[in-house]
Amino acid sequence: MAVTAMDVYRLLPKTNCAKCGEASCMAFATKLSEKETDLELCTQLSANEADKLADVLAPAVREIMIGKGNKAMMVGGDEVLYRYELTYYNPTPLVIDISDDMDPAEFEERVKKIEGTEFERTGELLTLDAIALRNKSGDASKFKEAAEKLKSSKLALVLCSFDPEAMKAALESVGDERPLIYGATENNIEEMAALALDYNCPIALFVPNDLEKMKELSRILRTKGIKDIILDPGTFVNDGIGDTLDNFVMMRRLAVEERDDDFRFPILGVPAIAWLDNGEDDVNTAIKEATIAATLMDKYADMMIIHGTEIWELIPVLTLRQSVYTDPRKPQAVDPGLYEFGEVNEDSPVALTTNFALTYYTVEGDLKAGKANGYLLVLDTEGRAVDVSVAGSQFNGKAVADLIKETGIEDKVKARKMVIPALGHQ
């Protein structure tokens, strides 16, 4: 279970010195439990006390950084099984694969497409996060050459090869970029572990459908001093999807409920597997891949490798990710007030909506698409949609009248009529 403010407070000095910027130790404890401040701000703790509290505050699933600087992405960090208990942190990175045996022009074009994929939803720009370079050629020099090309990419990098020699060759070029080494198996764990330590890179452990062996190999990596591990229990499609989900759920339960140190790491899913046995046309395969990706994200996938790059495949996955990783305790809202669209004057129409983000951006999108000229009044409904705020009495005549007065819209237009949501009629 997630740590509570009282759990944290018990380990604080309780001096209420306010040096941390909070009025009391309880206020500081509350912010620590909500991940809204840093433990280092408390100057009254001894080193041992700080270490003990840091251990309590550590999430059930270790946070792991892949990449550096503006390429860095954080993976893991979840503390609960169910989103309504707290929230999920660090949205699942979506990684697109690319092969080292591609034609140079085709390789460059695919990189550009991956980097350029983006669309806006409810005021947030949704993008892809990393590139997974596959050693499909089986040639160490080609793998290294392709890795060198990706060093200038603006995205983080995952190196995919079970050959330690090929992995070493690629790391000689991009090891300073902190790529994810994918991956270690029962057959190469010693060599791959040595590379992870030499280059200080995170490593993925691939153990298909055998959690006992996963536990054994995870412990081997940890005893070698490797802390940044990502677990891949295998992604099985078609009739095997049930086993895949069972493994994902069991691993997350072991991490959160049992605090099993061998499983307290992010989980990697590989929906791209759908393309390896492509008995269907590309459209149906892409649909299958997107469906698998959505299913795994709902069942604790902290990171996923995908093959398809068509925007119609990626939009539902990116949209689901955005929804899953919003804080359920904090409604998505925009600032209330008066907004202008196009060229406005005293004859401009006035419309009304709520400050629920999805509602606002839908209305905004329609106004911009229609090149409308006019005013939009945004009512503070505490981030609730029209129907919900009507039922909860946040959307009412007095609130709207107060908003009209506060914004001074009466003095800006001659009209005394306003366009309101259909569900707002009472």
Beta strands, then each sheet from edge to edge (+ up, - down):
strand 1: 64-66
strand 2: 73-75
strand 3: 94-99
strand 4: 118-121
strand 5: 124-127
strand 6: 130-134
strand 7: 156-160
strand 8: 180-184
strand 9: 203-206
strand 10: 229-232
strand 11: 268-269
strand 12: 303-306
strand 13: 337-341
strand 14: 350-354
strand 15: 374-379
sheet 1: 1+ 2-
sheet 2: 10+ 9+ 8+ 7+ 6+ 3+ 12+ 11+
sheet 3: 4+ 5-
sheet 4: 13+ 15- 14-
end
